Amino acid sequence: MAVAHTTALTLLGKYISFKADGFYRYGVVHSVISEFDGKHQICINFEDFYFLSDVDDLSILGEFISF
Protein backbone atom coordinates (compact mmCIF):
# COMPACT_ATOMS: atom_id res chain seq x y z
CA MET A 1 0.00 0.00 0.00
CA ALA A 2 1.21 3.48 -0.79
CA VAL A 3 0.94 5.04 2.66
CA ALA A 4 1.12 2.74 5.68
CA HIS A 5 -1.38 4.67 7.82
CA THR A 6 -3.96 5.19 5.07
CA THR A 7 -6.96 2.88 5.10
CA ALA A 8 -9.02 2.25 2.00
CA LEU A 9 -12.25 3.66 3.41
CA THR A 10 -10.68 7.04 4.22
CA LEU A 11 -10.10 7.52 0.48
CA LEU A 12 -13.83 7.53 -0.38
CA GLY A 13 -14.85 10.87 -1.88
CA LYS A 14 -11.27 12.14 -2.04
CA TYR A 15 -9.63 13.63 -5.12
CA ILE A 16 -6.30 11.80 -5.35
CA SER A 17 -3.26 11.40 -7.56
CA PHE A 18 -1.05 8.33 -7.69
CA LYS A 19 1.29 6.32 -9.87
CA ALA A 20 0.15 2.94 -11.23
CA ASP A 21 1.43 0.90 -14.16
CA GLY A 22 4.20 3.45 -14.70
CA PHE A 23 1.82 6.39 -15.25
CA TYR A 24 0.50 9.11 -12.97
CA ARG A 25 -3.27 9.04 -12.60
CA TYR A 26 -5.76 11.25 -10.81
CA GLY A 27 -9.46 11.33 -10.01
CA VAL A 28 -12.15 10.93 -7.38
CA VAL A 29 -12.45 7.67 -5.44
CA HIS A 30 -16.07 6.62 -5.94
CA SER A 31 -15.96 3.13 -4.46
CA VAL A 32 -13.75 0.80 -2.46
CA ILE A 33 -13.80 -2.98 -2.86
CA SER A 34 -12.70 -4.87 0.23
CA GLU A 35 -11.87 -8.52 -0.41
CA PHE A 36 -11.38 -11.31 2.12
CA ASP A 37 -7.87 -12.01 0.86
CA GLY A 38 -6.81 -8.44 1.75
CA LYS A 39 -6.41 -7.21 -1.84
CA HIS A 40 -8.41 -3.99 -1.67
CA GLN A 41 -9.32 -2.02 -4.78
CA ILE A 42 -10.36 1.56 -5.43
CA CYS A 43 -12.54 2.79 -8.29
CA ILE A 44 -11.56 6.11 -9.86
CA ASN A 45 -14.09 8.16 -11.86
CA PHE A 46 -16.60 5.24 -12.03
CA GLU A 47 -14.50 3.36 -14.60
CA ASP A 48 -10.95 2.44 -13.54
CA PHE A 49 -10.13 -0.06 -10.78
CA TYR A 50 -6.72 -0.30 -9.10
CA PHE A 51 -5.39 -2.61 -6.41
CA LEU A 52 -4.05 -0.53 -3.52
CA SER A 53 -0.96 -2.74 -3.45
CA ASP A 54 -0.12 -1.48 -6.98
CA VAL A 55 -0.46 2.22 -6.07
CA ASP A 56 2.65 4.36 -5.48
CA ASP A 57 3.11 8.06 -4.66
CA LEU A 58 -0.44 8.47 -3.33
CA SER A 59 -1.44 12.07 -2.63
CA ILE A 60 -4.79 13.36 -1.42
CA LEU A 61 -5.46 16.58 -3.33
CA GLY A 62 -8.85 17.45 -1.85
CA GLU A 63 -12.40 16.30 -1.27
CA PHE A 64 -15.22 15.88 -3.75
CA ILE A 65 -18.37 17.67 -2.66
CA SER A 66 -21.57 16.96 -4.55
CA PHE A 67 -24.66 19.17 -4.35
N, C-alpha and C positions, 0 to 999 in steps of 0.2 A: 504494500500500500504506500502511497506517496507520502503521506504525513502520518506518523505513528499515532498521534493523539486525535486524529480525525476519524469520526465514525461515519458510516454511509448515510445514516438518517439525517445527520446535521447538514448534509449537502442539498437536501430537498429545497427547491425554490431559490437556490443560489446561482448567480451568474459566475461561471468559473472558466479558467483556462488551464490547459494541461498539455502534456506531450504524450502521444500514443502512436505506435507504429511509425516512429521517426518524424512525425509531423505535429506541429502545435495546433490544438483545436480549442474552441471556445463555445459556450452556449449555456443555456439554463438547464439545470437538472430537474426533469419533470417526473421521474420515477426512479425508485431503487428496488432492485431485485435481490432478495436475501435468500441464499440457497443453503441447504443443510450441510453441504460439504465445505462451507465457508468461502466460496467463490462469489463474492457480491458483485453486482453489476449496477451501473448507472445508465440512465437513458437521457441523452442530450437532444433537445429540440424535437422531441417526439419521434425521432427516427433512427438515431445512432446509439448503439449499446456498446459499453466498454467495461471490461473486467477491471475492478479497482487495482488488482495486482499488476495490471499492465500500464497503469497511469504513473507518469513521472512529472515532476515540476508543477504540482497542483497549486493553483492560486485562486482564492476566492476574491472576485472582483466587486461583488455587490449582491444585492438581493432583488429578486423579481417580485414586483408588486402588481397584482392584477386588480382592476376595478370593474 
